[in-house]
Amino acid sequence: MDTATVSWFKKMMGWLKQIMLFLAFSIVVTGLFDIWRGKDIERDNLPDMKAISLNDEMVDVLAMSQDQTVLVYFWASWCPVCNFVSPAVDTLSAYYPTVSVLMNSGTDEKMKQYLQHKDYSFDTINDNEGLLAQDWSIRVTPTIMVFKEGELEYYTTGFTSLPGIWWRMVLA
């Protein structure tokens, strides 16, 4: 190998090392933030999450999670981060039971139009007054929860990628 090739290879390996360190650091920091933000979430005596969806169907998350892993997504139409997370949640909703809770975003009719415009197919509960979010101590949008057998398995807030959500569903 000539000197230029070795030099280029060393630079690329250096950059790769930096990127890997940054990713590891980011995972640790976001994990610590999730733990800190999740400290107020009750894990034992979970409040009910029963409501009528925008499709006029009764949704009972804890009952649904007895048979299968369920993804619950608290979000808002006005949330800029949710614009990046919602498509990932919608993709997963084709494979896993998914319930979204739309917080403080508008009337049922307005939210039906919004969901149709965005082409989202996940079940949605319109929590226009924020009562469900308050019961669950949700203060950050988006918030993602994974339930299995009536238990809260995973909880994360803020930006979460499709692989991040998927891994939580698989590991639950």
N, CA, C and O of each residue as an XYZ file, in Angstrom:
688
protein
N       0.828     -1.186      0.000
C       0.000      0.000      0.000
C       0.866      1.241      0.000
O       1.928      1.287      0.621
N       0.392      2.226     -0.701
C       1.154      3.467     -0.710
C       0.775      4.337      0.491
O      -0.207      4.055      1.178
N       1.535      5.367      0.738
C       1.361      6.241      1.895
C       0.015      6.962      1.862
O      -0.613      7.125      2.909
N      -0.444      7.398      0.691
C      -1.722      8.100      0.576
C      -2.885      7.199      0.980
O      -3.817      7.649      1.647
N      -2.836      5.937      0.584
C      -3.910      4.997      0.923
C      -3.934      4.731      2.421
O      -5.004      4.691      3.028
N      -2.765      4.548      3.019
C      -2.674      4.311      4.454
C      -3.170      5.530      5.220
O      -3.902      5.391      6.201
N      -2.777      6.728      4.780
C      -3.214      7.961      5.426
C      -4.729      8.114      5.340
O      -5.374      8.462      6.329
N      -5.302      7.857      4.160
C      -6.743      7.954      3.978
C      -7.465      6.945      4.870
O      -8.480      7.269      5.486
N      -6.933      5.711      4.936
C      -7.529      4.668      5.755
C      -7.502      5.056      7.238
O      -8.487      4.850      7.946
N      -6.394      5.610      7.706
C      -6.285      6.034      9.103
C      -7.280      7.146      9.420
O      -7.892      7.152     10.489
N      -7.440      8.094      8.481
C      -8.414      9.172      8.685
C      -9.832      8.606      8.785
O     -10.601      9.001      9.661
N     -10.170      7.693      7.898
C     -11.507      7.098      7.910
C     -11.749      6.323      9.202
O     -12.836      6.400      9.773
N     -10.766      5.593      9.659
C     -10.894      4.844     10.908
C     -11.032      5.799     12.101
O     -11.775      5.523     13.043
N     -10.321      6.903     12.048
C     -10.433      7.918     13.103
C     -11.839      8.511     13.145
O     -12.425      8.668     14.216
N     -12.372      8.835     11.974
C     -13.736      9.375     11.904
C     -14.750      8.327     12.380
O     -15.677      8.653     13.121
N     -14.577      7.097     11.963
C     -15.481      6.027     12.369
C     -15.456      5.855     13.892
O     -16.498      5.665     14.520
N     -14.268      5.923     14.470
C     -14.126      5.819     15.920
C     -14.864      6.967     16.607
O     -15.562      6.750     17.598
N     -14.713      8.179     16.089
C     -15.400      9.343     16.657
C     -16.916      9.198     16.574
O     -17.630      9.520     17.524
N     -17.401      8.715     15.441
C     -18.841      8.534     15.254
C     -19.362      7.479     16.233
O     -20.411      7.672     16.848
N     -18.653      6.389     16.380
C     -19.078      5.333     17.299
C     -19.082      5.829     18.751
O     -19.998      5.511     19.510
N     -18.074      6.598     19.135
C     -18.040      7.171     20.483
C     -19.212      8.125     20.696
O     -19.837      8.121     21.756
N     -19.506      8.942     19.688
C     -20.633      9.870     19.777
C     -21.948      9.109     19.930
O     -22.786      9.484     20.749
N     -22.134      8.047     19.152
C     -23.355      7.248     19.250
C     -23.482      6.598     20.628
O     -24.561      6.604     21.220
N     -22.397      6.045     21.133
C     -22.423      5.422     22.462
C     -22.767      6.457     23.530
O     -23.593      6.207     24.407
N     -22.129      7.616     23.446
C     -22.409      8.698     24.394
C     -23.873      9.129     24.304
O     -24.525      9.332     25.328
N     -24.387      9.268     23.086
C     -25.782      9.681     22.885
C     -26.751      8.675     23.476
O     -27.747      9.059     24.089
N     -26.470      7.395     23.299
C     -27.340      6.351     23.846
C     -27.353      6.420     25.368
O     -28.413      6.315     25.985
N     -26.192      6.594     25.973
C     -26.113      6.685     27.431
C     -26.865      7.914     27.931
O     -27.642      7.818     28.881
N     -26.647      9.056     27.309
C     -27.297     10.297     27.751
C     -28.814     10.199     27.587
O     -29.554     10.557     28.504
N     -29.288      9.721     26.432
C     -30.734      9.625     26.244
C     -31.342      8.592     27.192
O     -32.468      8.772     27.655
N     -30.625      7.530     27.481
C     -31.100      6.545     28.457
C     -31.245      7.159     29.843
O     -32.231      6.907     30.536
N     -30.264      7.966     30.250
C     -30.343      8.646     31.548
C     -31.499      9.640     31.585
O     -32.190      9.750     32.598
N     -31.714     10.371     30.474
C     -32.859     11.283     30.405
C     -34.169     10.518     30.533
O     -35.077     10.972     31.229
N     -34.284      9.373     29.880
C     -35.499      8.567     29.976
C     -35.751      8.137     31.417
O     -36.886      8.180     31.892
N     -34.702      7.726     32.107
C     -34.850      7.315     33.507
C     -35.293      8.502     34.352
O     -36.186      8.365     35.187
N     -34.683      9.662     34.148
C     -35.029     10.845     34.920
C     -36.456     11.309     34.633
O     -37.204     11.626     35.558
N     -36.835     11.350     33.353
C     -38.189     11.783     32.997
C     -39.235     10.759     33.435
O     -40.376     11.124     33.719
N     -38.865      9.510     33.492
C     -39.811      8.462     33.843
C     -39.977      8.230     35.329
O     -40.721      7.339     35.740
N     -39.296      9.019     36.138
C     -39.364      8.797     37.577
C     -40.757      9.037     38.148
O     -41.098      8.475     39.189
N     -41.571      9.866     37.482
C     -42.916     10.159     37.971
C     -43.966      9.186     37.454
O     -45.122      9.240     37.873
N     -43.578      8.306     36.558
C     -44.534      7.365     35.985
C     -44.756      6.212     36.957
O     -43.817      5.529     37.365
N     -46.001      6.017     37.311
C     -46.390      4.905     38.183
C     -46.207      3.602     37.421
O     -46.635      3.498     36.272
N     -45.590      2.623     38.027
C     -45.362      1.350     37.356
C     -46.154      0.202     37.984
O     -46.311     -0.851     37.365
N     -46.645      0.393     39.189
C     -47.353     -0.696     39.850
C     -48.866     -0.575     39.698
O     -49.493     -1.429     39.070
N     -49.442      0.446     40.249
C     -50.883      0.640     40.167
C     -51.190      1.552     38.988
O     -51.466      2.741     39.148
N     -51.135      0.961     37.804
C     -51.299      1.747     36.585
C     -52.727      2.264     36.462
O     -53.681      1.524     36.704
N     -52.876      3.530     36.088
C     -54.227      4.044     35.853
C     -54.834      3.392     34.610
O     -54.119      2.892     33.741
N     -56.140      3.409     34.546
C     -56.813      2.874     33.362
C     -56.485      3.712     32.141
O     -56.328      4.930     32.215
N     -56.387      3.034     31.036
C     -56.297      3.739     29.766
C     -57.398      3.155     28.885
O     -57.159      2.400     27.942
N     -58.608      3.546     29.246
C     -59.787      3.133     28.493
C     -60.423      4.388     27.926
O     -60.641      5.366     28.642
N     -60.715      4.353     26.650
C     -61.344      5.503     26.012
C     -61.913      5.076     24.666
O     -61.643      3.982     24.170
N     -62.695      5.957     24.101
C     -63.254      5.745     22.770
C     -62.308      6.400     21.762
O     -61.952      7.570     21.899
N     -61.908      5.629     20.751
C     -60.998      6.158     19.729
C     -61.781      7.027     18.749
O     -63.010      7.081     18.788
N     -61.057      7.691     17.886
C     -61.689      8.513     16.852
C     -62.469      7.660     15.854
O     -63.277      8.181     15.085
N     -62.225      6.335     15.867
C     -62.983      5.398     15.023
C     -64.206      4.854     15.755
O     -64.829      3.895     15.300
N     -64.552      5.468     16.890
C     -65.697      5.073     17.722
C     -65.586      3.650     18.249
O     -66.596      2.958     18.382
N     -64.375      3.207     18.550
C     -64.151      1.888     19.119
C     -63.605      2.049     20.534
O     -62.814      2.953     20.805
N     -64.034      1.166     21.433
C     -63.527      1.183     22.800
C     -62.112      0.620     22.814
O     -61.857     -0.457     22.275
N     -61.202      1.354     23.430
C     -59.803      0.950     23.526
C     -59.471      0.764     25.007
O     -59.683      1.666     25.817
N     -58.953     -0.405     25.348
C     -58.510     -0.700     26.703
C     -57.098     -1.271     26.597
O     -56.910     -2.461     26.346
N     -56.122     -0.408     26.790
C     -54.724     -0.769     26.566
C     -54.268     -1.911     27.473
O     -53.619     -2.848     27.008
N     -54.599     -1.842     28.748
C     -54.121     -2.878     29.663
C     -54.726     -4.239     29.317
O     -54.047     -5.260     29.427
N     -55.976     -4.265     28.908
C     -56.593     -5.527     28.482
C     -55.962     -6.027     27.185
O     -55.693     -7.220     27.048
N     -55.725     -5.122     26.233
C     -55.092     -5.505     24.965
C     -53.720     -6.117     25.199
O     -53.326     -7.054     24.504
N     -52.994     -5.589     26.173
C     -51.613     -6.019     26.389
C     -51.518     -7.376     27.081
O     -50.416     -7.904     27.234
N     -52.634     -7.947     27.499
C     -52.600     -9.276     28.106
C     -52.206    -10.339     27.085
O     -51.539    -11.317     27.422
N     -52.625    -10.139     25.832
C     -52.372    -11.126     24.784
C     -51.178    -10.800     23.902
O     -50.585    -11.696     23.302
N     -50.821     -9.526     23.820
C     -49.776     -9.099     22.885
C     -49.138     -7.804     23.369
O     -49.707     -7.090     24.195
N     -47.969     -7.513     22.856
C     -47.280     -6.281     23.195
C     -47.984     -5.113     22.513
O     -48.311     -5.186     21.329
N     -48.218     -4.038     23.262
C     -48.950     -2.885     22.751
C     -48.083     -1.633     22.870
O     -47.469     -1.377     23.906
N     -48.049     -0.865     21.788
C     -47.334      0.407     21.752
C     -48.330      1.526     22.021
O     -49.369      1.606     21.366
N     -48.016      2.392     22.986
C     -48.843      3.557     23.276
C     -47.999      4.795     23.014
O     -46.868      4.918     23.485
N     -48.585      5.706     22.248
C     -47.848      6.873     21.759
C     -48.606      8.136     22.136
O     -49.645      8.432     21.545
N     -48.101      8.886     23.113
C     -48.651     10.188     23.483
C     -47.970     11.237     22.617
O     -46.742     11.310     22.573
N     -48.769     12.051     21.927
C     -48.199     13.029     21.008
C     -49.163     14.188     20.824
O     -50.243     14.207     21.414
N     -48.771     15.149     20.005
C     -49.620     16.303     19.714
C     -49.390     16.747     18.274
O     -48.289     16.616     17.740
N     -50.428     17.264     17.664
C     -50.310     17.723     16.271
C     -49.412     18.950     16.160
O     -48.848     19.205     15.096
N     -49.270     19.709     17.240
C     -48.458     20.924     17.235
C     -46.988     20.658     17.622
O     -46.177     21.583     17.641
N     -46.657     19.415     17.924
C     -45.319     19.052     18.401
C     -44.377     18.825     17.217
O     -44.617     17.927     16.409
N     -43.302     19.627     17.099
C     -42.392     19.455     15.965
C     -41.650     18.121     15.971
O     -41.427     17.547     14.905
N     -41.265     17.617     17.131
C     -40.563     16.341     17.201
C     -41.496     15.202     16.783
O     -41.063     14.227     16.170
N     -42.782     15.338     17.123
C     -43.772     14.306     16.764
C     -43.881     14.148     15.249
O     -44.221     13.070     14.762
N     -43.593     15.216     14.501
C     -43.618     15.121     13.042
C     -42.589     14.128     12.517
O     -42.757     13.581     11.427
N     -41.531     13.892     13.278
C     -40.509     12.921     12.886
C     -40.800     11.530     13.442
O     -40.469     10.530     12.806
N     -41.414     11.458     14.618
C     -41.657     10.179     15.276
C     -42.936      9.511     14.754
O     -42.986      8.287     14.633
N     -43.957     10.296     14.448
C     -45.255      9.736     14.028
C     -45.166      8.805     12.820
O     -45.814      7.759     12.835
N     -44.401      9.125     11.779
C     -44.299      8.164     10.670
C     -43.713      6.817     11.093
O     -44.116      5.780     10.567
N     -42.774      6.819     12.029
C     -42.209      5.561     12.526
C     -43.267      4.773     13.292
O     -43.377      3.557     13.136
N     -44.040      5.464     14.113
C     -45.113      4.805     14.862
C     -46.146      4.240     13.888
O     -46.639      3.127     14.071
N     -46.467      5.010     12.861
C     -47.431      4.544     11.868
C     -46.925      3.291     11.157
O     -47.701      2.367     10.912
N     -45.657      3.250     10.831
C     -45.067      2.066     10.197
C     -45.206      0.845     11.105
O     -45.601     -0.229     10.650
N     -44.884      1.010     12.377
C     -44.970     -0.115     13.319
C     -46.408     -0.535     13.576
O     -46.661     -1.688     13.925
N     -47.354      0.385     13.409
C     -48.758      0.054     13.680
C     -49.289     -1.007     12.715
O     -50.320     -1.625     12.982
N     -48.599     -1.219     11.608
C     -48.993     -2.274     10.678
C     -48.615     -3.654     11.218
O     -49.140     -4.665     10.750
N     -47.710     -3.705     12.199
C     -47.199     -4.971     12.717
C     -47.539     -5.226     14.181
O     -47.601     -6.377     14.612
N     -47.760     -4.158     14.945
C     -48.044     -4.276     16.369
C     -49.285     -3.464     16.718
O     -49.538     -2.424     16.109
N     -50.065     -3.933     17.699
C     -51.180     -3.100     18.161
C     -50.635     -1.773     18.678
O     -49.727     -1.739     19.509
N     -51.195     -0.700     18.181
C     -50.716      0.636     18.511
C     -51.893      1.532     18.857
O     -52.896      1.563     18.143
N     -51.763      2.253     19.949
C     -52.773      3.220     20.351
C     -52.064      4.549     20.537
O     -51.102      4.652     21.298
N     -52.544      5.557     19.842
C     -51.965      6.880     20.042
C     -52.938      7.733     20.838
O     -54.155      7.611     20.700
N     -52.385      8.583     21.658
C     -53.178      9.519     22.446
C     -52.762     10.915     21.993
O     -51.654     11.375     22.267
N     -53.667     11.561     21.302
C     -53.424     12.887     20.741
C     -53.783     13.925     21.799
O     -54.951     14.071     22.158
N     -52.790     14.638     22.293
C     -52.957     15.525     23.437
C     -53.207     16.976     23.026
O     -52.481     17.533     22.203
N     -54.228     17.568     23.602
C     -54.485     19.012     23.495
C     -54.293     19.556     22.084
O     -53.599     20.554     21.890
N     -54.901     18.908     21.110
C     -54.645     19.286     19.721
C     -55.861     19.807     18.975
O     -55.694     20.461     17.945
N     -57.063     19.554     19.438
C     -58.233     20.070     18.735
C     -59.415     19.122     18.811
O     -59.366     18.095     19.488
N     -60.467     19.478     18.113
C     -61.701     18.701     18.133
C     -61.514     17.367     17.419
O     -60.561     17.167     16.666
N     -62.451     16.465     17.679
C     -62.400     15.157     17.036
C     -62.396     15.291     15.518
O     -61.600     14.647     14.834
N     -63.284     16.128     14.995
C     -63.380     16.276     13.542
C     -62.079     16.833     12.951
O     -61.604     16.364     11.916
N     -61.520     17.823     13.615
C     -60.262     18.417     13.148
C     -59.131     17.377     13.170
O     -58.310     17.328     12.254
N     -59.096     16.557     14.212
C     -58.032     15.552     14.326
C     -58.227     14.416     13.326
O     -57.244     13.871     12.823
N     -59.470     14.047     13.028
C     -59.720     13.044     11.985
C     -59.183     13.540     10.647
O     -58.567     12.784      9.896
N     -59.425     14.818     10.358
C     -58.923     15.400      9.107
C     -57.393     15.428      9.104
O     -56.767     15.132      8.086
N     -56.802     15.780     10.229
C     -55.347     15.820     10.352
C     -54.744     14.435     10.098
O     -53.792     14.301      9.329
N     -55.298     13.412     10.744
C     -54.796     12.047     10.585
C     -54.953     11.572      9.146
O     -54.072     10.901      8.607
N     -56.059     11.916      8.539
C     -56.283     11.526      7.147
C     -55.302     12.244      6.228
O     -54.757     11.637      5.306
N     -55.075     13.534      6.474
C     -54.134     14.304      5.664
C     -52.721     13.720      5.758
O     -52.009     13.645      4.756
N     -52.322     13.312      6.957
C     -50.987     12.731      7.173
C     -50.926     11.252      6.771
O     -49.844     10.669      6.701
N     -52.087     10.652      6.509
C     -52.198      9.249      6.121
C     -51.720      8.318      7.235
O     -51.084      7.298      6.969
N     -52.035      8.680      8.502
C     -51.705      7.840      9.637
C     -52.851      6.857      9.854
O     -54.023      7.225      9.786
N     -52.494      5.601     10.115
C     -53.522      4.577     10.266
C     -53.628      4.030     11.690
O     -54.454      3.152     11.939
N     -52.822      4.521     12.628
C     -52.900      4.004     13.984
C     -54.175      4.475     14.692
O     -54.693      5.558     14.418
N     -54.676      3.618     15.629
C     -55.836      3.998     16.437
C     -55.467      5.219     17.260
O     -54.369      5.304     17.808
N     -56.396      6.163     17.340
C     -56.099      7.416     18.041
C     -57.217      7.769     19.001
O     -58.398      7.746     18.653
N     -56.816      8.095     20.211
C     -57.719      8.636     21.216
C     -57.447     10.134     21.264
O     -56.300     10.548     21.427
N     -58.480     10.943     21.125
C     -58.299     12.386     21.194
C     -58.454     12.830     22.648
O     -59.562     12.874     23.183
N     -57.341     13.153     23.266
C     -57.304     13.618     24.655
C     -57.219     15.141     24.638
O     -56.236     15.727     25.090
N     -58.268     15.770     24.106
C     -58.249     17.210     23.875
C     -58.117     18.021     25.160
O     -57.588     19.132     25.141
N     -58.589     17.479     26.261
C     -58.482     18.207     27.535
C     -57.268     17.766     28.348
O     -57.007     18.325     29.413
N     -56.529     16.780     27.866
C     -55.313     16.335     28.536
C     -55.532     15.500     29.784
O     -54.631     15.384     30.615
N     -56.719     14.914     29.930
C     -57.014     14.151     31.144
C     -56.243     12.834     31.219
O     -55.721     12.482     32.277
N     -56.166     12.104     30.102
C     -55.374     10.870     30.093
C     -53.899     11.166     30.339
O     -53.232     10.477     31.111
N     -53.406     12.195     29.675
C     -52.002     12.576     29.859
C     -51.729     12.949     31.311
O     -50.677     12.618     31.857
N     -52.676     13.637     31.929
C     -52.523     14.016     33.336
C     -52.536     12.774     34.230
O     -51.716     12.662     35.141
N     -53.461     11.840     33.978
C     -53.515     10.600     34.764
C     -52.204      9.830     34.686
O     -51.784      9.209     35.662
N     -51.558      9.871     33.520
C     -50.320      9.133     33.301
C     -49.071      9.973     33.562
O     -47.958      9.512     33.312
N     -49.241     11.202     34.062
C     -48.120     12.112     34.368
C     -47.257     12.402     33.141
O     -46.037     12.529     33.252
N     -47.884     12.507     31.982
C     -47.153     12.802     30.753
C     -46.950     14.304     30.659
O     -47.908     15.077     30.675
N     -45.691     14.706     30.562
C     -45.357     16.128     30.470
C     -44.546     16.458     29.228
O     -44.321     17.630     28.923
N     -44.109     15.437     28.515
C     -43.247     15.620     27.356
C     -43.875     14.928     26.153
O     -44.335     13.790     26.247
N     -43.888     15.631     25.016
C     -44.311     14.986     23.772
C     -43.105     14.902     22.858
O     -42.302     15.833     22.798
N     -42.976     13.812     22.160
C     -43.743     12.583     22.264
C     -43.259     11.721     23.418
O     -42.114     11.817     23.860
N     -44.167     10.876     23.892
C     -43.841      9.866     24.890
C     -44.299      8.523     24.338
O     -45.414      8.394     23.832
N     -43.443      7.548     24.439
C     -43.760      6.209     23.947
C     -43.672      5.232     25.109
O     -42.710      5.227     25.877
N     -44.711      4.401     25.213
C     -44.761      3.370     26.243
C     -45.015      2.026     25.569
O     -45.730      1.945     24.570
N     -44.427      0.986     26.123
C     -44.642     -0.365     25.625
C     -45.197     -1.193     26.783
O     -44.592     -1.278     27.852
N     -46.362     -1.801     26.549
C     -47.033     -2.610     27.561
C     -47.055     -4.073     27.139
O     -47.239     -4.394     25.965
N     -46.865     -4.948     28.116
C     -46.986     -6.382     27.876
C     -47.546     -7.008     29.155
O     -47.051     -6.762     30.255
N     -48.581     -7.817     28.983
C     -49.240     -8.496     30.097
C     -49.661     -7.515     31.188
O     -49.520     -7.795     32.379
N     -50.177     -6.366     30.769
C     -50.667     -5.368     31.714
C     -49.597     -4.583     32.434
O     -49.902     -3.786     33.322
N     -48.340     -4.796     32.063
C     -47.209     -4.133     32.717
C     -46.559     -3.127     31.774
O     -46.471     -3.362     30.569
N     -46.111     -2.020     32.323
C     -45.351     -1.041     31.558
C     -43.921     -1.544     31.453
O     -43.193     -1.563     32.446
N     -43.511     -1.954     30.251
C     -42.180     -2.527     30.042
C     -41.139     -1.462     29.706
O     -40.036     -1.472     30.253
N     -41.492     -0.544     28.805
C     -40.551      0.494     28.372
C     -41.249      1.828     28.310
O     -42.451      1.920     28.057
N     -40.464      2.863     28.550
C     -40.962      4.230     28.552
C     -39.853      5.111     27.989
O     -38.715      5.044     28.454
N     -40.168      5.921     27.009
C     -39.175      6.837     26.467
C     -39.857      8.121     26.027
O     -41.043      8.120     25.695
N     -39.116      9.204     26.027
C     -39.658     10.498     25.632
C     -38.753     11.147     24.594
O     -37.589     10.781     24.434
N     -39.319     12.111     23.903
C     -38.546     12.843     22.910
C     -38.364     12.040     21.639
O     -39.100     11.087     21.382
N     -37.384     12.428     20.852
C     -37.157     11.764     19.573
C     -36.760     10.314     19.786
O     -35.875     10.007     20.585
N     -37.423      9.433     19.065
C     -37.105      8.009     19.069
C     -37.197      7.523     17.632
O     -38.168      7.816     16.934
N     -36.204      6.791     17.194
C     -36.167      6.320     15.811
C     -37.008      5.057     15.652
O     -37.393      4.421     16.634
N     -37.282      4.712     14.417
C     -38.003      3.477     14.113
C     -37.283      2.263     14.696
O     -37.930      1.438     15.341
N     -35.952      2.119     14.494
C     -35.273      0.970     15.120
C     -35.361      0.990     16.647
O     -35.475     -0.062     17.276
N     -35.308      2.189     17.244
C     -35.407      2.290     18.703
C     -36.746      1.809     19.220
O     -36.811      1.093     20.220
N     -37.819      2.201     18.539
C     -39.156      1.751     18.950
C     -39.284      0.250     18.701
O     -39.792     -0.490     19.544
N     -38.823     -0.182     17.546
C     -38.935     -1.595     17.181
C     -38.216     -2.485     18.196
O     -38.760     -3.506     18.618
N     -36.999     -2.104     18.589
C     -36.256     -2.906     19.565
C     -36.998     -2.984     20.892
O     -37.007     -4.035     21.534
N     -37.623     -1.883     21.313
C     -38.385     -1.920     22.550
C     -39.556     -2.890     22.451
O     -39.873     -3.593     23.411
N     -40.196     -2.925     21.286
C     -41.315     -3.842     21.094
C     -40.832     -5.294     21.091
O     -41.481     -6.162     21.676
N     -39.727     -5.558     20.453
C     -39.197     -6.927     20.366
C     -38.723     -7.419     21.731
O     -38.938     -8.578     22.086
N     -38.084     -6.548     22.485
C     -37.526     -6.955     23.776
C     -38.550     -7.031     24.908
O     -38.265     -7.583     25.971
N     -39.725     -6.484     24.682
C     -40.762     -6.507     25.747
C     -41.270     -7.913     25.982
O     -42.135     -8.123     26.831
